[in-house]
Amino acid sequence: MSPPRPSATGFVRRSRTDAATREAAGRAPTALGHRLVNRLRARARRRLVDATPTRRIRDLDGVARATVVGTVAGIAGDGPAVERWVDRENTDGDRRGGGGRTVVGRATRPFVLRDATGEIRVRVPPDGHVVFGGDGECGVVARGDEVAVTGRVARDRGGRRLLTGPRFVVRADAT
């Protein structure tokens, strides 16, 4: 005699709410992982800025990495030197059915940073970080704003000093 056949109704009768619950439970570890990675990256940026000595522009000779605090004196092109925005959309037509999506954008232009001892050119690399005071999510750095720039000190083709990446951070107060 053969064993009794298992009932297939357990798989067929699952409701849509069960599927939605399983889908939400599957997304939770991913969201938690993203949040953890973002916190670790922010902590690494803070440690980098805290560990890098603050220098005046005239004292940058022979220095590989420095933090320079100064005023934005000139910007290449029209518009702000750095602009970062966050747009939270409600997208009901998302393929995954997430419902809400956050869009983050950034626009940067090379600019000149000036302190009491001189000027230095600053180029924000694509992977450079921009941090604003307050909520830290969005803001604008324009001519006349005071910023702190942490980055690698290099020389461009003309022999002028340039502050750039990798591991580059621009900090500005809330604007």
Backbone hydrogen bonds, N-H to C=O, Kabsch-Sander energy under -0.5 kcal/mol:
donor,donor_aa,acceptor,acceptor_aa,energy
11,F,8,A,-0.8
12,V,8,A,-1.2
13,R,9,T,-2.2
14,R,11,F,-0.5
19,A,15,S,-1.4
20,A,16,R,-2.6
21,T,17,T,-2.4
22,R,18,D,-2.5
23,E,19,A,-2.4
24,A,20,A,-2.4
25,A,21,T,-2.3
26,G,22,R,-1.6
27,R,23,E,-1.5
28,A,24,A,-1.5
30,T,26,G,-0.5
31,A,27,R,-2.4
32,L,28,A,-2.5
33,G,29,P,-2.4
34,H,30,T,-2.3
35,R,31,A,-2.3
36,L,32,L,-2.3
37,V,33,G,-2.5
38,N,34,H,-2.5
39,R,35,R,-2.0
40,L,36,L,-2.3
41,R,37,V,-2.4
42,A,38,N,-2.3
43,R,39,R,-2.3
44,A,40,L,-2.2
45,R,41,R,-2.2
46,R,42,A,-2.3
47,R,43,R,-2.3
48,L,44,A,-2.2
49,V,45,R,-2.5
50,D,46,R,-2.6
51,A,47,R,-2.0
52,T,48,L,-1.2
55,R,67,T,-2.6
59,D,56,R,-1.2
60,L,57,I,-1.3
63,V,60,L,-1.8
66,A,151,G,-2.1
67,T,53,P,-2.2
68,V,66,A,-0.5
68,V,149,V,-2.7
70,G,68,V,-0.5
70,G,147,V,-2.3
71,T,114,R,-3.0
72,V,145,D,-2.5
73,A,71,T,-0.6
73,A,112,V,-2.9
74,G,112,V,-1.1
76,A,110,P,-2.7
77,G,75,I,-0.6
81,A,141,V,-2.2
82,V,141,V,-1.5
83,E,107,A,-2.4
84,R,139,G,-2.5
85,W,105,G,-2.3
87,D,103,V,-3.2
89,E,87,D,-0.8
89,E,101,R,-2.8
91,T,89,E,-0.8
91,T,99,G,-1.0
92,D,90,N,-0.8
94,D,91,T,-0.8
97,G,94,D,-1.1
99,G,91,T,-0.6
100,G,98,G,-0.9
101,R,89,E,-2.3
103,V,87,D,-3.4
104,V,102,T,-0.5
105,G,85,W,-2.5
107,A,83,E,-2.7
109,R,81,A,-2.5
111,F,122,V,-2.2
112,V,74,G,-2.8
113,L,120,I,-3.1
114,R,71,T,-2.8
115,D,118,G,-2.3
118,G,115,D,-0.9
120,I,113,L,-2.2
121,R,161,R,-1.4
122,V,111,F,-3.2
123,R,163,L,-2.2
128,G,125,P,-1.9
129,H,168,F,-2.9
131,V,170,V,-3.2
133,G,172,A,-1.8
136,G,133,G,-1.2
139,G,84,R,-2.1
141,V,82,V,-3.1
142,A,140,V,-0.6
144,G,72,V,-2.7
145,D,142,A,-2.0
147,V,70,G,-2.5
147,V,145,D,-0.5
148,A,171,R,-2.5
149,V,68,V,-2.8
150,T,169,V,-3.0
151,G,66,A,-2.1
152,R,164,T,-2.9
153,V,64,A,-2.3
154,A,152,R,-0.6
154,A,162,L,-3.1
156,D,160,R,-2.8
159,G,156,D,-1.9
162,L,154,A,-3.0
163,L,121,R,-2.7
164,T,152,R,-2.3
164,T,162,L,-0.6
169,V,150,T,-2.4
170,V,129,H,-2.4
171,R,148,A,-3.0
172,A,131,V,-2.3
173,D,146,E,-0.6
